[in-house]
Amino acid sequence: MRTPFKRPAIAAVVAGLALALAACGSSSSSGSSSSSSSGSSNSAAASGTVNVNVGTGTVKLPTGKLRIGIFMNSQSNSWQVNLAKTAQQTAESFGWSAAIINSNFDLQGQQNALQLAITNHTYDAIAVVPVDGATSCNVLTQTAPQHNIAVVIGGTTICNRDLQTGNGMWAPGSLAYTTVAPSNDYASLFLKKATGLFPGPQNVALVVGPPENGNTILMHYLAKQLAKTDPQFDITNFITTDFTTPVTYSAVQTYLQAHKNTTVLLSVYSPDVSRGVVQALQSLNLVGKVKVADMGGSAYSVNEIKAGAIQLTMPYYPITIGKNMILAIKNAQEGMTPVRVVDEIPGGLANAPVITKANVNSFTPQY
């Protein structure tokens, strides 16, 4: 784990959680779906299969009805539920069978389930939101292709690629990576927009997940970079949570009571973390006095922007991610050259929406 930028605030931490953060907008991304289906055709390897390039070699994917395993880190929030449901429905729309395998944030449980499914070839292709991307690296990029199983990743990078940008987020051995929000590029943009809305000097706390989580590692890194370019936006501390509202509420409340000079709180995930942040502010009569920006753009964020408790959000896109994960497999089956990183943001990262009170009424969240 990367050394934290500042000393983390004390809060309850559940080890092994992976942020299944992310997203919003319309139910599909006009840019991402079309980009993942572009490219030249690969030749069929043999009757009934097609050779799919996964970067380290080829996987022989059947050309008929596919069996899809949708391995989720959990189904405990609406981001995860909407992603998995959309992936399943998209697979079934192609006449395929699709099963959702929920690990309930059990890292070893997900590892065991993946290993068993791959060695038994229970599925022809796997779409996975990992509990922990580093731990899952070998089974997804080595074991799976060795057994002719195509793997698509969403939600969090694998193989220690948390700090990578662009195509660097894709891990060779897998077919594609389908989540730009969140990512290094997206979180960097979020911090830039937050500093613009809340010009310094500011005393900032960043509310994140567990220390070992990839998103937490990324936010520590980006805060350190931001200190070099905008020292007045002073991210004084990190408040670590387990991504649940009760733990976030307790951690933020305790932190604010001890750090009364705090002016801005940044939440990495809406609704659960952001709800805990707002509840803590409400309990201390600090709503509107301490400014809030979050990533996620959930329906909760929209409502709280209208109420004045949150000033800025940037959306995540679980519905689009779920659709794009399956489309990547479908396009590979049809012999198209894989697009390694599929940007789910409508219009692409350069046009990522920033939602404030000025435009919140025209924005529709995906979860």
C-alpha positions as CSV (number, residue, x, y, z in Angstrom):
1,M,0.0,0.0,0.0
2,R,1.2,3.5,-0.9
3,T,2.2,5.6,2.1
4,P,-0.6,8.1,3.0
5,F,-0.2,11.7,2.1
6,K,-1.3,12.8,5.6
7,R,-2.1,11.0,8.7
8,P,-5.5,9.3,8.3
9,A,-8.3,10.1,10.7
10,I,-9.3,7.2,12.9
11,A,-12.4,5.3,11.8
12,A,-13.7,1.8,11.6
13,V,-12.3,0.0,8.7
14,V,-13.5,-3.3,7.1
15,A,-10.5,-5.0,5.5
16,G,-10.8,-6.3,2.0
17,L,-13.5,-4.0,0.7
18,A,-13.2,-2.8,-2.8
19,L,-15.1,0.3,-3.9
20,A,-17.7,-0.5,-6.3
21,L,-18.0,3.0,-6.9
22,A,-18.9,4.7,-9.5
23,A,-21.8,6.5,-11.8
24,C,-25.1,8.2,-13.8
25,G,-26.7,10.0,-16.8
26,S,-28.8,8.1,-19.4
27,S,-29.2,4.4,-19.5
28,S,-26.6,4.0,-22.2
29,S,-23.6,5.9,-23.5
30,S,-23.8,6.8,-27.1
31,G,-20.0,7.0,-27.4
32,S,-19.0,4.0,-25.3
33,S,-21.2,1.4,-27.0
34,S,-20.2,2.4,-30.5
35,S,-16.5,2.6,-29.7
36,S,-16.5,-0.9,-28.2
37,S,-18.0,-2.3,-31.4
38,S,-15.5,-0.7,-33.8
39,G,-12.5,-2.4,-35.3
40,S,-11.5,-5.0,-37.7
41,S,-12.5,-8.6,-37.7
42,N,-10.5,-11.6,-36.3
43,S,-10.6,-14.9,-38.1
44,A,-12.3,-17.8,-36.7
45,A,-10.0,-20.3,-35.0
46,A,-12.1,-23.4,-35.7
47,S,-15.7,-24.3,-36.3
48,G,-17.8,-23.0,-33.5
49,T,-15.1,-20.7,-31.9
50,V,-13.4,-17.4,-32.6
51,N,-10.0,-16.4,-31.5
52,V,-10.1,-13.4,-29.1
53,N,-6.9,-11.5,-28.5
54,V,-6.5,-10.8,-24.8
55,G,-3.1,-9.2,-25.0
56,T,-1.1,-12.2,-23.7
57,G,-2.4,-14.6,-26.3
58,T,-5.8,-15.8,-27.6
59,V,-8.9,-17.2,-26.0
60,K,-11.2,-19.5,-28.1
61,L,-14.7,-18.1,-27.5
62,P,-17.7,-20.1,-28.6
63,T,-19.8,-18.5,-31.4
64,G,-23.1,-19.8,-30.1
65,K,-25.1,-19.3,-26.9
66,L,-22.7,-18.2,-24.2
67,R,-22.8,-18.8,-20.4
68,I,-21.9,-15.6,-18.6
69,G,-20.8,-15.4,-14.9
70,I,-21.3,-11.9,-13.4
71,F,-19.1,-11.9,-10.3
72,M,-19.9,-8.9,-8.1
73,N,-18.0,-7.7,-5.0
74,S,-21.4,-7.2,-3.4
75,Q,-25.0,-6.3,-4.0
76,S,-25.3,-4.1,-1.0
77,N,-26.0,-0.8,-2.8
78,S,-27.8,0.5,-5.8
79,W,-24.7,1.0,-7.9
80,Q,-23.8,-2.7,-7.6
81,V,-27.4,-3.8,-8.1
82,N,-28.0,-1.7,-11.2
83,L,-24.7,-2.8,-12.8
84,A,-25.3,-6.5,-12.2
85,K,-29.0,-6.3,-13.3
86,T,-28.1,-4.5,-16.5
87,A,-25.3,-6.9,-17.3
88,Q,-27.6,-9.9,-16.8
89,Q,-30.4,-8.4,-18.9
90,T,-28.0,-7.4,-21.7
91,A,-26.6,-11.0,-21.8
92,E,-30.1,-12.5,-21.8
93,S,-31.1,-10.1,-24.7
94,F,-28.5,-12.0,-26.8
95,G,-30.1,-15.3,-25.9
96,W,-27.3,-16.1,-23.5
97,S,-27.6,-17.4,-19.9
98,A,-26.2,-15.2,-17.2
99,A,-25.8,-15.7,-13.4
100,I,-24.9,-13.1,-10.8
101,I,-22.5,-14.4,-8.2
102,N,-22.4,-12.1,-5.1
103,S,-19.4,-12.3,-2.9
104,N,-20.7,-10.0,-0.1
105,F,-17.3,-8.3,0.1
106,D,-15.7,-11.7,1.0
107,L,-12.3,-11.6,-0.8
108,Q,-11.5,-15.2,-0.3
109,G,-15.0,-16.2,-1.1
110,Q,-14.8,-14.4,-4.5
111,Q,-11.4,-15.9,-5.2
112,N,-12.6,-19.4,-4.5
113,A,-15.7,-18.9,-6.6
114,L,-13.7,-17.6,-9.5
115,Q,-11.1,-20.4,-9.3
116,L,-13.8,-23.1,-9.2
117,A,-15.8,-21.6,-12.1
118,I,-12.7,-21.2,-14.2
119,T,-11.2,-24.6,-13.7
120,N,-14.6,-26.3,-14.2
121,H,-15.4,-24.0,-17.2
122,T,-18.8,-23.2,-15.7
123,Y,-18.9,-20.0,-17.9
124,D,-17.6,-19.1,-21.3
125,A,-16.9,-15.6,-20.2
126,I,-16.8,-13.6,-17.0
127,A,-17.7,-10.1,-16.1
128,V,-16.3,-9.2,-12.7
129,V,-16.3,-6.3,-10.3
130,P,-13.4,-7.5,-8.0
131,V,-13.4,-7.2,-4.2
132,D,-9.7,-6.6,-4.5
133,G,-8.0,-6.0,-7.8
134,A,-4.5,-6.8,-6.8
135,T,-5.4,-10.2,-5.2
136,S,-7.6,-11.1,-8.2
137,C,-4.9,-10.4,-10.8
138,N,-3.5,-13.9,-11.4
139,V,-6.8,-15.8,-11.5
140,L,-8.3,-13.2,-14.0
141,T,-5.3,-12.6,-16.3
142,Q,-3.5,-16.0,-16.2
143,T,-5.8,-18.8,-15.0
144,A,-8.9,-17.6,-16.9
145,P,-7.3,-17.3,-20.4
146,Q,-5.4,-20.6,-19.9
147,H,-8.9,-22.1,-19.7
148,N,-10.2,-20.2,-22.7
149,I,-12.4,-17.9,-20.7
150,A,-12.7,-14.2,-21.6
151,V,-12.7,-11.8,-18.7
152,V,-14.1,-8.2,-18.6
153,I,-13.3,-6.0,-15.6
154,G,-15.4,-3.2,-14.2
155,G,-15.5,-1.0,-11.1
156,T,-11.9,-1.2,-10.0
157,T,-8.7,-1.9,-11.8
158,I,-6.7,-5.1,-11.3
159,C,-3.0,-6.0,-11.1
160,N,-2.0,-2.8,-9.2
161,R,-3.1,-0.4,-11.9
162,D,-4.9,2.0,-9.6
163,L,-2.7,5.0,-10.5
164,Q,-2.7,4.3,-14.3
165,T,-4.5,6.4,-16.9
166,G,-6.0,5.7,-20.3
167,N,-5.3,2.3,-21.7
168,G,-2.9,1.7,-18.8
169,M,-6.0,0.8,-16.7
170,W,-6.4,-2.4,-18.8
171,A,-4.5,-5.5,-17.6
172,P,-3.2,-7.8,-20.4
173,G,-4.8,-11.2,-20.1
174,S,-8.2,-9.7,-19.7
175,L,-10.4,-8.7,-22.6
176,A,-11.3,-5.1,-21.5
177,Y,-11.7,-2.6,-18.7
178,T,-15.0,-0.7,-18.7
179,T,-14.9,2.0,-16.0
180,V,-13.4,5.5,-16.4
181,A,-15.6,6.9,-13.6
182,P,-13.9,6.4,-11.2
183,S,-10.3,6.4,-12.3
184,N,-7.1,8.5,-11.9
185,D,-8.2,10.8,-14.7
186,Y,-11.8,11.1,-13.3
187,A,-10.7,11.7,-9.7
188,S,-8.2,14.3,-10.9
189,L,-10.9,16.1,-12.7
190,F,-13.2,15.9,-9.7
191,L,-10.5,17.6,-7.5
192,K,-9.9,20.2,-10.1
193,K,-13.6,21.1,-10.2
194,A,-13.9,21.1,-6.4
195,T,-10.9,23.5,-6.1
196,G,-12.6,25.7,-8.6
197,L,-15.9,25.8,-6.8
198,F,-14.3,26.2,-3.4
199,P,-11.3,28.5,-4.0
200,G,-8.7,28.6,-1.2
201,P,-7.7,28.9,1.4
202,Q,-9.7,25.8,2.5
203,N,-9.2,23.2,5.2
204,V,-10.3,20.0,3.6
205,A,-10.9,16.4,4.7
206,L,-11.3,13.6,2.1
207,V,-13.7,10.9,3.1
208,V,-12.5,7.6,1.6
209,G,-12.8,3.8,2.0
210,P,-10.4,1.4,3.7
211,P,-6.6,2.2,3.4
212,E,-6.0,-0.9,1.3
213,N,-8.7,-0.1,-1.2
214,G,-7.5,1.0,-4.7
215,N,-9.6,4.1,-4.7
216,T,-8.2,5.2,-1.3
217,I,-4.6,4.6,-2.6
218,L,-5.4,6.7,-5.6
219,M,-6.9,9.6,-3.6
220,H,-3.8,9.7,-1.3
221,Y,-1.7,10.0,-4.4
222,L,-3.8,12.7,-6.0
223,A,-3.9,14.7,-2.8
224,K,-0.2,14.7,-2.7
225,Q,0.0,15.9,-6.3
226,L,-2.6,18.6,-5.6
227,A,-0.6,20.0,-2.7
228,K,2.1,20.9,-5.2
229,T,-0.1,22.9,-7.5
230,D,-2.8,24.3,-5.2
231,P,-1.5,24.3,-1.6
232,Q,-4.3,26.6,-0.5
233,F,-6.8,23.7,-1.0
234,D,-5.3,21.9,1.9
235,I,-6.4,18.3,2.2
236,T,-5.4,18.1,5.9
237,N,-6.7,14.6,6.6
238,F,-8.3,11.5,5.3
239,I,-11.3,10.0,7.1
240,T,-11.3,6.3,6.5
241,T,-14.6,4.4,6.4
242,D,-16.0,1.0,5.2
243,F,-18.2,2.7,2.6
244,T,-21.3,2.3,4.8
245,T,-23.4,5.2,6.1
246,P,-23.3,4.4,9.8
247,V,-19.5,4.1,10.0
248,T,-19.1,7.3,7.8
249,Y,-21.5,9.2,10.0
250,S,-19.6,8.3,13.2
251,A,-16.2,8.9,11.7
252,V,-17.1,12.3,10.2
253,Q,-18.9,13.5,13.3
254,T,-15.9,12.6,15.5
255,Y,-13.5,14.2,13.1
256,L,-15.5,17.5,12.8
257,Q,-15.8,17.8,16.6
258,A,-12.0,17.5,16.8
259,H,-11.2,19.7,13.7
260,K,-13.6,22.7,14.0
261,N,-11.6,24.6,11.3
262,T,-12.7,22.2,8.6
263,T,-14.3,24.1,5.6
264,V,-14.7,21.4,2.9
265,L,-15.5,17.6,2.9
266,L,-15.0,15.5,-0.2
267,S,-16.8,12.2,-0.4
268,V,-15.6,9.5,-2.8
269,Y,-18.9,7.7,-3.0
270,S,-22.6,8.6,-3.2
271,P,-25.0,7.7,-1.7
272,D,-23.7,5.7,1.2
273,V,-20.6,7.7,2.2
274,S,-22.2,11.1,1.3
275,R,-25.3,10.3,3.3
276,G,-23.1,9.7,6.4
277,V,-21.3,13.0,5.7
278,V,-24.5,15.0,5.5
279,Q,-26.0,13.3,8.5
280,A,-22.9,14.2,10.5
281,L,-23.2,17.8,9.4
282,Q,-26.8,17.9,10.3
283,S,-26.1,16.5,13.8
284,L,-23.6,19.4,14.4
285,N,-25.7,22.1,12.7
286,L,-23.0,22.6,10.0
287,V,-25.0,22.1,6.8
288,G,-24.1,24.8,4.4
289,K,-21.3,26.0,6.7
290,V,-19.0,23.1,5.7
291,K,-19.1,22.6,1.9
292,V,-19.5,19.2,0.4
293,A,-18.5,17.7,-3.0
294,D,-18.9,14.0,-3.9
295,M,-18.4,11.5,-6.6
296,G,-21.2,9.3,-7.7
297,G,-24.1,11.6,-8.8
298,S,-26.7,9.3,-7.3
299,A,-30.3,10.4,-6.7
300,Y,-29.3,11.1,-3.1
301,S,-26.7,13.6,-4.3
302,V,-29.2,15.3,-6.6
303,N,-31.7,15.8,-3.7
304,E,-29.0,17.1,-1.4
305,I,-27.8,19.6,-4.0
306,K,-31.3,20.9,-4.2
307,A,-31.5,21.1,-0.4
308,G,-28.2,22.9,-0.2
309,A,-26.3,20.2,1.8
310,I,-24.1,19.2,-1.2
311,Q,-22.6,21.7,-3.6
312,L,-21.1,19.5,-6.3
313,T,-21.3,16.0,-7.6
314,M,-19.8,14.1,-10.6
315,P,-21.7,11.0,-11.8
316,Y,-20.9,7.3,-11.9
317,Y,-22.5,5.1,-14.6
318,P,-23.4,1.6,-13.3
319,I,-26.1,0.9,-16.0
320,T,-23.7,1.8,-18.8
321,I,-20.9,-0.1,-17.3
322,G,-23.0,-3.2,-16.9
323,K,-24.1,-3.0,-20.5
324,N,-20.6,-2.3,-21.8
325,M,-19.1,-5.3,-20.0
326,I,-21.4,-7.6,-21.9
327,L,-21.1,-5.7,-25.2
328,A,-17.3,-6.2,-25.0
329,I,-17.9,-10.0,-24.9
330,K,-20.5,-9.8,-27.7
331,N,-18.2,-7.8,-29.9
332,A,-15.4,-10.2,-29.3
333,Q,-17.6,-13.1,-30.2
334,E,-18.4,-11.3,-33.5
335,G,-14.7,-11.1,-34.3
336,M,-14.2,-7.4,-33.7
337,T,-10.9,-6.1,-32.5
338,P,-11.1,-5.4,-28.7
339,V,-11.3,-1.9,-27.3
340,R,-9.2,-2.2,-24.2
341,V,-10.6,0.6,-22.1
342,V,-14.3,1.5,-22.8
343,D,-15.2,5.0,-21.6
344,E,-18.7,4.9,-20.2
345,I,-19.1,8.7,-19.8
346,P,-21.5,10.2,-22.3
347,G,-19.3,12.3,-24.6
348,G,-16.1,10.9,-23.0
349,L,-14.0,12.1,-20.1
350,A,-13.4,15.5,-21.7
351,N,-17.1,16.2,-21.4
352,A,-17.7,14.7,-18.0
353,P,-20.7,16.5,-16.4
354,V,-20.2,18.5,-13.2
355,I,-23.5,18.8,-11.4
356,T,-24.2,21.9,-9.2
357,K,-27.3,23.8,-8.2
358,A,-27.1,25.6,-11.6
359,N,-27.8,22.5,-13.6
360,V,-29.1,19.9,-11.2
361,N,-32.7,20.0,-12.6
362,S,-31.5,18.8,-16.0
363,F,-29.5,15.9,-14.7
364,T,-30.9,12.3,-14.4
365,P,-28.9,9.9,-12.2
366,Q,-28.3,6.2,-13.1
367,Y,-28.8,5.0,-9.5
